[in-house]
Amino acid sequence: MSVDIENVLYIGGNIKLVEVMLDMFKEVSAESEYQIQHLTSCVEIHRALAEKNYKYLISEEIVDKAAVDKVACDYPSLKTAYLAGIQNADQKVENSSAGSVIKVLLTDEVKATLDCIRIPIYYKNKQGEFLACNSYFAEAVGMTTGQIIGKTAAEILPAHLLPGLEQVDQKVFEDNQVHLYECEYVDAAGIHREVVFRKEAMDGGEIQVGTILDMSELNNAKRLIEKERVRLRATADMSSDLIFFKDLESRFLGCNKEFEKFVGCPERDILGKRDDQLFELDQALMCQAQDQDVMTTKQIHHGKEYLTYKDGVRHFIEMKKVPLQDKKGTVQGLIGMGRDITAQYMMQKRFKVANVVFENSKDSIIVTDERGDIISANESSCRISGYSIAELLQANIKIFSSQQHDHSFYEQIENALQEKNNWQGDISYRIKNGDTYYAWLEIYVVKHPGEGGENHVYSFTDLSQCKNVEQKTQFLSKHDPLTGLFNRIALFTRLEDAIARSSHKEIAMAVVLVDINGFKTINDQYGHNAGDAVLRDIAKRLKSCVYEKDTVARFGDDEFVLLIDELSNEQGAAIVAQKIARQFSSVFLIDNVAVKLSATIGISIFPDDGIDVDTLLVNAEKAMQRAKYDKSAPYHFYTVELTRYSNQQFALEDELKNALQAQQFELYYQPQYDLNKRQIVALESLLRWKHPEHGLLLPDSFLILAEESGLLVPIGLQMIRKAAEQAVIWSKSGINFGRIAINLSEIQLEQLSFIADIQTILKDTGCSNNWLEFEIGESVFSSDSVNIHENLLNLSKVGFALTVDGFGADRSVLYSIDHLRIEKFKISKQFIHGVPGHLAGEAMIKSVIVLARALGIDVVGEGIENAEQEAFLTAHNIDSGQGHFQAKPMKTSEMTFYLRCNKRK
């Protein structure tokens, strides 16, 4: 028989056997020649077939069915022999020796049993291929059992686990011992787990069986126990009490820092020892007897005893021992806690004798320790103070402190006690209900040299009755007894003081005379008691209309006078008068009957309407009399023109409110230029009021009133929003405007919500903070307001550029430059208008330029009105300028056209 054998492709591990078999065929046919290509794996089968024309393919390795089909299709003349079988997509053909062992070991009954075990279990051969596993292992790696068989760990497990697992696998097959490998990984369900791989060799070291033990819960429990232990230990160490733990044999298991101090050695030297190894024998035996009684009876021990500390000093200890039991109630040891009460015990013992003396004293006697904590008080103290003995013994002597004495007064007492050990004098003190009493107080210091520490003894002799009479007399000399307001005598005195103060400060003040209309009818119809109640109500309402520094006085039966101090202008007095009128718009109740009253108000102003007491009061009276006949306004000034002007201002205030609601405020824009490059670098926004009747109004005509009426803040926010909206429109239209500069006032910067309001505007409009800059008057930087400085700092942090407006008048800004994002100085108009030709103005501008260059800050000139001013500023390299010479303020449409015609280069 002749067999033509040539070009054989062999895949497997028994190459010698194949060669012998082929040699046998060669001997049968001497003409037979063959060449063998040997592969150990099926992975490169297709590459090998493509490189050479083979006649035979012999495989002792399992071949994937897809590969078999491809070979049959691509090489139809190739003779193939798949000795190990063909692998389907979801099934392996098991033909190895290890596979045979697995077939023997893993019967159907065993497999069913493995799948009942809720622990991942697998089997591997020496080549690292998985031979079998249960369903829990497959679930853990996120694959099916069929997908796992035949794969290696590198194909199914995370890469970071492989080095450690391979090292352990090698040890298992080398020494046939059980090995463990701890690691962390995220399972197929995305859960972070802490696991232990347990690996063991079987079948003579040919097969490895492994299990995966999830230690996550156990480790978490250990960590929680350790955290709780640390927390309990820290709590024990913070305690000033002696805390210790003992076992059933009274041996110490642990203690806190305070117990270490008590014993005189660290915890490591205390652990495992008994009391007789640490303390005197009699004390140790006593402690051990207590321990056994607690652990035998399961009862808490609570008692007081003497213990000798390490330094040999005996201390009186309040001891408490509690049995430590497990869940079943079995005693495992005890916890002990001792509190050193030596000082309190000795103190109470000494004062026990003294109690007999001071309990019967008519004076209030209180004893404290050196910290001021009350440790004893007599019955008189309770009767006068309103506190019980128990309340006093838990309090400090400071509960009697009165606000009528400042801190320096009590410091003087403490200094006297330290230097002389005693003090005495008049004092006011506060009792439980908040009332103030007066006493002659004597304080004595009692020191205890042998024990250390000291006590203070306070003896109060009541003087309240005398003081109350004195204070009542003083009060009635200056106040109306019915309403509590100042009386006529006090009014004249305070008016003289106000005139002197206003004259010195060169500032105005006002006298407001209020006459109550219809009050006589109340007295006649409802009686004097009802009239008195109404007067008290009127007094309360009038006081609510002014600040505490101002004066409200009862001038006659139904007349009142208010002194309004330090007026910025006459309108401040008009605002107070308006408040008074509104107070009388509410009815007064008399026995649940509503009664309507009204007030006639006259106002005189210092110094315009008088410079002395009599003149001001007389002229206020004349203004009030005119108001009785002229009902056009609820109040009248002494000057008719001032009354008319005030009424106009209030009407204008109403118009301002309507203008804010109706969006009548507009922004005009004025460009800022780089004088060297002749291009726009920014736009300054200017507020205008488009009044429906009076036309376009400049800010000078309404800003002061807006500030006084509280409308400046909402108007300012509306203007910032309009500027932000316009910046967004120009940006979307491709118009390069630089930034829009917006002027901020002190009142706006005072608002707590200012930064939040700005952020809201940016969010609502979509405006970038790089498109806006804020101009801050230089005087703002000298303000003492914390809110202003915090808002300026926060504006810089948010990223807004700041310009110092009117630079040169006040140098307080220099201290803020390092902290704020200041990019420009705008030189004040007063210096610009003086150049050229004004030496002081020129020198000022030159110095500002030098300073700005050193700080890296641009300089802007404000109000450039002619070519000479522009030439001077350009010659001195001022980067930008803005003013009427360059361009007039323009409304939005005009500025849009202007920007398009003057594009930035």
Buried (B, 14 or more C-beta within 10 A) or exposed (E): EEEEBEBBBBBBEEBEEBBEEBEEBBEEEEEBEBEBBBBEEBEEBBEBBEEEEBBBBBBBBBBBBEBBEBBEEEBEEBEBEBBBBBBEEEEBBBEBEBBEBBEEBBEEEEBEEBBEEEBBBBBBBBEBBBBBBBBBBBBBBEBEBEBBBBBBBEBBBEEEBBEEBEEBBEBBBEEEEEBEBEBBBEBEEEEEBBBBBBBBBBBEEBBBBBBBBBBEEEBEEEEEEEEEEEEEBEEBBEBEBBBBBBBEEBBBBBBBBBBBEBBEEEBEEBEEBBBBEBBEEEBBEBBBEBBEEBBEEEEEBEEEBEBBBEEEEEBBBBBBBBBBBEEEEEBEBBBBBBBBBBBBBBBEEBBEEBBEEBEEEEBBBBBBBEEEEBBBBBBBBBEBBEBEBEBBEEBBBEBBBBEEBEEEBEEEBEEBBEEEBEBBEEBBBBBBEEEBBBBBBBBBBBEBEEEEBBBBBBBBEBBBEEBEEEEEEEEEEBBBEEBBBBBEEBBBBBBEEBBEEBEEEEBBBBBBBBBBBEBEEBBEEBEEEBBBBBBBBBBBBBBEBBEEEBBBBBBEEBBBBBBBBBBEEBBBBBBBBBBBBEBBEEEBEBEEEEBEBEBBBBBBBBBBBBEEBEBBBBBBBBBBBBBEEEEEBBBBBBBEEBBBBBBEBBEBBEBBBEBBEEEBBBBBBBBBBBBEEEBBBBBBBBBBBBBEEEEEBEBEEBBBBBBBBEBBBBBBBBBBBBBBBBBBEBBEEEBEBBBBBBBBBBBBBBBEEBBEBBEEBBEEBEBBBEBBBBBBBBBBBEBEEEBBBBBBBBBBEEEBBBBBBBBBBBEEBEEBBEEBBBBBBBBBBBBBBBBBEBEEBBEBBEEBBEBBEEEEBBBBBBBBBEEEBBEBBBEBEBBBBBBEBBBEBBBBEBBBEBBEEEEEE
